[in-house]
């Protein structure tokens, strides 16, 4: 997602919350695509079973 100029200016002035810091660190540490590929075959799909 691309930030607008207003968003970028606002982000520079306010303190980041613990939640924002945590989520940013998780995005860097966790290989999300590999994790989702591992889980996806076992995750139930929507619709009628069987």
Secondary structure, 3 states (H helix, E strand, C coil): CCCCHHHHHHHHHCCCCHHHHHHHHHHHHCCHHHHHHHHHCCCCCCCCCC
